[in-house]
Amino acid sequence: MPILQRFNSITPLTTTLLLMTLSACSLDAKLASPQQIADATVNEPASAGLSLSWRAPELSASSYRILFYGYDRVYYRLSALQAPAPEQSPSYRLLLDINYGARQMREYHIQNGNTALPLSHNRHEIVRCGIFDDLTSACLFRDQAYVELSQADLDAAIGKGLTVLLKSEHNQDISLELPGNYIAGFLLRLQHPK
C-alpha cells in the first residue's frame, strides 16, 4: 500500500487516540493544572501486589557536575498507598529515583527548611564503572528511596508548593520542587477516584 493511501485510511478515532497519547507524553507536570495532574495520576498495584498505589506524574531535577561525571538526575513523584480501611487516611510518600556519577556511593538525606526528613532506601546499586582517559575512575549509581509525608504536609503545601533539598555529604545538593497545583491535583484524584 502506498504511503499516501496509508495516511488517508487513518480513522478519526485513531487520530484522536494518537493526539491523546502525544499530549499525555508531553505533560509538563510542574506547569499543569490540578485537573491535568488528577487525570494523569494512575492507580496501580504496589510492590508485592499487597495493595493499590496512586502515583502522580513524574517530575525531574538535575545538576551538572564537571570532571567526567555529567548530570546528577533525580526523578520523583508523589505516591499514596491506599488505606486498608475507608476511615483511615492513605500513606503518602515522595518516591525518589536518584542517578549520579561519582567515585563512591553517596549517602543522601532530605531537608525541608530546617527539618531533616528520614530517607528510606529501597535499592542502592552500581549501574556501571569505568576509567576515563586513564585519569580517573568513576561509577554510575542509582539509588531508589522514599520519604514519608503526612496529610498535613500536603495540605499545607497546596497553595505555595513544597520544596525539599536532597543533600549528600559531598555537597551535591539538588532542589526538588512539588508545585501547589501538582499537590492539589494529586489529592483531588485521591478524593475522587475514577
N, C-alpha and C positions, 0 to 999 in steps of 0.2 A: 504494500500500500504506500503510495507516495506520501511524503511528509505533509504536504498541504491538506490532503484528504484526512490524515490523522487528526490535524488540528480542527478541521471542520466537524469531525464526529464527536468532539468533546461536548458533553451534555451540560446544561445549566447546573445540575446537581453536582457534577464533577468539578465544575469551575468554583462553585460556592464552597465545597469541601476543601479544595486546594487553597482558596483565599483564606479560609478559616485556619487552616494548618499553618500557612505562612504568617498570618497575623499573630497566632499564638506563639510561634517561634521567635517573633521579633518583639515581644512584650518587654519593655524596659520596666522592670518591677519597681525601680526607685522612683519612676515618674508616673506610674499607673494610678488610676483612681481606685478607691476602695472596692468598687464593684468589679473592676477588672481583676484585682487581686483575688477577690472572692471567687470569681469564675475560674481562675487559674489554679486555685487551691484544690488539691486532689486528696481522696481518701483511699489509702492502700494498706495492705497487710503490713504490720510492723514485723520486726525481726522475730524469727521463730514462729510466726503466724499466730501469736497469742492474742493479739487484739488488732484493731484498726488504728491507723495513724493518719492524721491530717498533715499534709505538707504544703506549705506555701511555695510560690515560685522561688527559684534560686537567685541569690544575689552574689556579687563577687567584688573583691577588693584586691589590689595588688600593689607591690612596691618593687621598684627596680634596684638590683644590687650589682655593684661593679665586680670586677675580678672573676669572670667566668661563671658567676652564679646565676645571672639572668633575673627573672622575676620570682618573687615570693608571691604566691597567689592563694587566696582563701575564697572558697565557695561556701556560702552559708545560707540558711533558711530557717524559718520558724516551723516548728512541728508540735503536734499535740497528740498524746496517746489518749484514746477515748477512755472515759471513766468507766469502771466496772459497773457502777450503779448510776441511774439517772440523777440522783440527788447529789452526787459527788462531782467536783469540777475536774476537768481533764488535767493531765500533767503536761506542762509546757516546757519546750526545750528550744534552744538555739543550737542547731546542728552545724558543725564546722568540718570542712574538708580542707586541710592546710597542706599546700605543696611548696617545697622550698629546696634550694640548693645550699649545701654547707659542707664543712669538713666533718662535722659530727652532729648527731641529733640534738635538737633544741628542746628545752622544757618551756612550754608556754603557760601563761595564766591570763585570765581575763580581768580587766579593771573597768568598773563602772563608776566614774568620778573618783572618789577616794576609797571606794569599796572594792575589795578583791573578791571575785566570784569563783567558787570551786569549778575546776575544769575536769570532767570525767573523760578518760580516753577509752575509745572502743578499739582502736588499732593504731599502731605506730610502726611503720615499715620503711625499709630501704628499697627504693624503686630501682636504682642502678648507681654504679660508681664508675669513675674514670679518672685518667690523668690527662691534664690539659697542657699541651706544648711542653712536656717534660718539666713543667714548673711547679705545678700544684695538683694535688688530688682532691676530689670532692665527690659528693654523692647527691642524688636527688632523693628527698624524703617525702613521705606522705603521712600525715597524722590526722586521724578521724576522731573527733571528740564532740562533746556537747556540754552546754551549760543549762542548768535548771533555771527556769524563770517562773515567777508567780503570776497569778491573775492580776494582783495589784501592780506589779511591774509593768505589765502590758497595758492595763487601764490607764496608768499614769502617763504612758508614752504615746497614747493615741493622738493627742494634739501636737506635741512637739517632736515626737520620734524618740528613738533610743540609739545612742552611740556608745559603743564599748570599745575598749582598746585591747587588742590581742598583743601581749607583751612577752618577750623572751629575755633570758638572762644576758643576751648579747646585744641588747638594744635594737632588735629587729622588730619594731612595733608597727602594727597595721590597724588602722581605724576601721571598724565595722559599723555601718550605718543602717538602721532599720527605720525608714521614714514613717511618720504618723499614718499616712494613707495605707501603707503596706500592713501595718499592725491592725488598723481598723478593718481592712478588707479580710484579713485572716480571721479575726474574731467574728466578723459578720458571717463568714462561711460556717464557722462552728455553731453559731446561734441559729442559722437557717440552712441546715444541710440539704443537699439536692436529693 
